[in-house]
C-alpha cells in the first residue's frame, strides 16, 4: 500500500535522487546501459573566471546541448557557432549521429539554424509572445561521401 499523493513545492535531494535512480534503472532495462559522457567548453574572462560557454552531454548516439551562453562582451563574433562546432566534432569522435538543443531565444534559434540545425518542434507563444523551439542536426556520414552512385 502506498501513502496518499501529496503536492509540495519543496523537494529534498534524497527524494530527487530516488526518482532519478528509478528512471535510470528503467531506462537501462529498456535501452541498455547508458554511455552518457559530459561535455564542457568554457569561455573565460581575463581574470580566469568562467563567464560563458557550452555544457551538454553525449549518450545513446546523440549530443544534447544543455546550456550555451555567450557573454555580452563577445556576442556578434560567431562564438556560438564555434562552440557548437567544437561540441559536434567531439560528439562525432564519440560516435554520435546528431545533436539537439532547445531555446526560447529567437536570436539563439537563428544562430542554431545558421549552424545547420532545423526546428522539429515548437510551442507558439510559450511565454511573453515567444516560442520555445526544439532543434535537431543530423551529422553527415562521412564514410559514404564520394562512394554514392551518380
Buried (B, 14 or more C-beta within 10 A) or exposed (E): EEEEEEEEEEEEEEEEEEEEEEEEEEEEEEEEEEEEEEBEBEBEEEEEEEBBBBBBBBBEEBBBBEEBEBBEEBEEEBBBBBBBEEBBEBBBEBEBBBBBBBBBEEEBBEBBBEBBBEBEEEEEEEEEEBBBBBBBBBBEEEEEEEEEEE
